[in-house]
Amino acid sequence: MADLGTRIGGLALRNPFLLASGIWGESGESLAGAWDAGAGGVITKSIGSVPRLGYPNPTVETFDEWGLLNAMGLPNPGIDEYPKEIDVARARGATVIGSVFGGTPEEFATLARRIGETGVAAIELNLSCPHAEGYGTEVGSDPRDVEAIVRAVVREVHVPVIAKLTPNTPDPGALAVAAERAGAGAISAINTVRGLALDTTLRRPVLAHGLGGLSGPAIKPVGLACVWQIYERVRIPVIGVGGISTPEDALEYLMAGACAVEIGTAVTQQGIAVFGRLAEGLARRLDALGLASVTAAVGAAHASPR
Amino acid sequence: MHTIVTVTERVPETPSTVTLRFDYPVRAEPGQFVMIWFPGDDELPMSLSYTGGSSKGVTIKAMGATSQRVQSLPAGTRVGIRGPYGNRFDVTARRVLVVAGGSGAAVLAPAAEAAAASGSRITVALGATQAPELLFRRRFEEMGAQVEVATDDGSDGTKGFVTPLADRLLADGSFDAVWTCGPEVMMRKVALSAARSRVPTFCSVERHMKCALGMCDACALGPLHVCVDGPVFPSDRLLGLPEFGASHRDPSGRRVPFGGR
């Protein structure tokens, strides 16, 4: 049976399937539930400096099985309240990665230090939410901003810093290079793709916020392309995100250069049991291909895998 | 996807509740809910108070500003629907005690109707603040249910909460299921009483909801997600949870105790 263990730099994971930020991560019990269901690690909801209600509903629109558009608006209980949720998940043995969002390098640094104090295994920086004014993509689209933010955070924490990057930019590779130069331990790619749902009867956007972020199977080729390009530009590990719902999807990301993957929308379509299903299916697929481990598949589709 | 439908009828049920009816020809079961979008305003989770055939309905209680606004929408208003979501009541129980507090009757009425139609015997403990607020009393009577009433001010039936009335009915009758919906503190009391009487109890739980898809975690209740694991739960899955009857989460995810901050 193929070895599903993998590493994000110094962080060892029991399998490559991480619960993506924004899915289930508001409560510690939910994080623990995803871990119990077989996730290789769980990423918290993106946490900010103060409690944030998020946008009014509708916050989601579904498109059959191929996609999900959301503009939740970064709801979160704030950094003062949230650590107790992390405590709950860690007490249950989960490998927890803390996600934070800020508007400036200083705010990111403070949040990262605070969430780092909870004992998280790594910190993911949300540089890529496509629908929150002053945050996410707005501070993560220019390589200089990415570099400044990552640099400020790396000084404050002792765990790997993961820069989660946007696909809504002409050159995701340049963002990754900037993050690497600033000391990031890994790159996550991608966040959701900016999108819009309209209702023609009502002549208005469906989501209360108007623009949202598209996730699900529709964006897999976009995520794969970003991972592919980033893998060729940086030496640090890459985490693949975007439209992974089957073991084969995950293997495509691994071969494109990802050492781990994040699972989000598939949880809404298959339930939390998706983690067990993906791990089992990936092991079987690796066996069938004669690959002894996840590690052996990473970057395998490139002309010169490293 | 949202389906845009037109409100066909607006029915004031009590001074604080209004039913909106609309054609939505999708199969739905008693206990399930829809997300109903009031364009230009909010989208709310609402248990269906009418589930059969193509004409569905939701019964809205005036709670916050949004529910008060949408209550006044006239017939002809266009709304968006997605769903139905969630699970349902098992309507095969033969001898059912329905315990409804306030607008909780909205989801219990179609379940009781379906059970009564297949020959089950239904007893209803119907509670409200005052007589005019007793929701769906006539509807329960018309399906052949035995209806017992409690009002906080004693203006009809037993004076006080519906829980002592439910306790008395539990002691008298031999029920094979209790279905309850209402304030969570009330449901917790009902579930504890029924557990002592060894009657399986099912609670329809309400939480703040955003996605209704099992994604956003707003409706997390211990390890459960009300939108996809519920909203109807056997009480033995709830009674062990410290949050049940004690706290919920606000839209930011902060824990908020019931009955204020």
Chai-1 contact restraints between the chains, C-beta under 6 A:
chainA,res_idxA,chainB,res_idxB,connection_type,confidence,min_distance_angstrom,max_distance_angstrom,comment,restraint_id
A,I23,B,M215,contact,1.0,0.0,6.0,A-B,restraint_1
A,W24,B,D217,contact,1.0,0.0,6.0,A-B,restraint_2
A,E26,B,D217,contact,1.0,0.0,6.0,A-B,restraint_3
A,E26,B,G253,contact,1.0,0.0,6.0,A-B,restraint_4
A,S27,B,D217,contact,1.0,0.0,6.0,A-B,restraint_5
A,S27,B,A220,contact,1.0,0.0,6.0,A-B,restraint_6
A,E29,B,G222,contact,1.0,0.0,6.0,A-B,restraint_7
A,E29,B,P223,contact,1.0,0.0,6.0,A-B,restraint_8
A,S30,B,D217,contact,1.0,0.0,6.0,A-B,restraint_9
A,S30,B,A220,contact,1.0,0.0,6.0,A-B,restraint_10
A,G33,B,P223,contact,1.0,0.0,6.0,A-B,restraint_11
A,P51,B,S252,contact,1.0,0.0,6.0,A-B,restraint_12
A,P51,B,R254,contact,1.0,0.0,6.0,A-B,restraint_13
A,R52,B,S252,contact,1.0,0.0,6.0,A-B,restraint_14
A,L53,B,P251,contact,1.0,0.0,6.0,A-B,restraint_15
A,L53,B,S252,contact,1.0,0.0,6.0,A-B,restraint_16
A,G54,B,P251,contact,1.0,0.0,6.0,A-B,restraint_17
A,P56,B,D42,contact,1.0,0.0,6.0,A-B,restraint_18
A,N57,B,D42,contact,1.0,0.0,6.0,A-B,restraint_19
A,N57,B,E43,contact,1.0,0.0,6.0,A-B,restraint_20
A,P58,B,W37,contact,1.0,0.0,6.0,A-B,restraint_21
A,P58,B,E43,contact,1.0,0.0,6.0,A-B,restraint_22
A,T59,B,K210,contact,1.0,0.0,6.0,A-B,restraint_23
A,V60,B,C211,contact,1.0,0.0,6.0,A-B,restraint_24
A,P75,B,P251,contact,1.0,0.0,6.0,A-B,restraint_25
A,P75,B,S252,contact,1.0,0.0,6.0,A-B,restraint_26
A,N76,B,G253,contact,1.0,0.0,6.0,A-B,restraint_27
A,P77,B,S252,contact,1.0,0.0,6.0,A-B,restraint_28
A,P77,B,G253,contact,1.0,0.0,6.0,A-B,restraint_29
A,P77,B,R254,contact,1.0,0.0,6.0,A-B,restraint_30
A,E81,B,R254,contact,1.0,0.0,6.0,A-B,restraint_31
A,T201,B,I4,contact,1.0,0.0,6.0,A-B,restraint_32
A,L202,B,P39,contact,1.0,0.0,6.0,A-B,restraint_33
A,T268,B,L213,contact,1.0,0.0,6.0,A-B,restraint_34
A,T268,B,G214,contact,1.0,0.0,6.0,A-B,restraint_35
A,T268,B,M215,contact,1.0,0.0,6.0,A-B,restraint_36
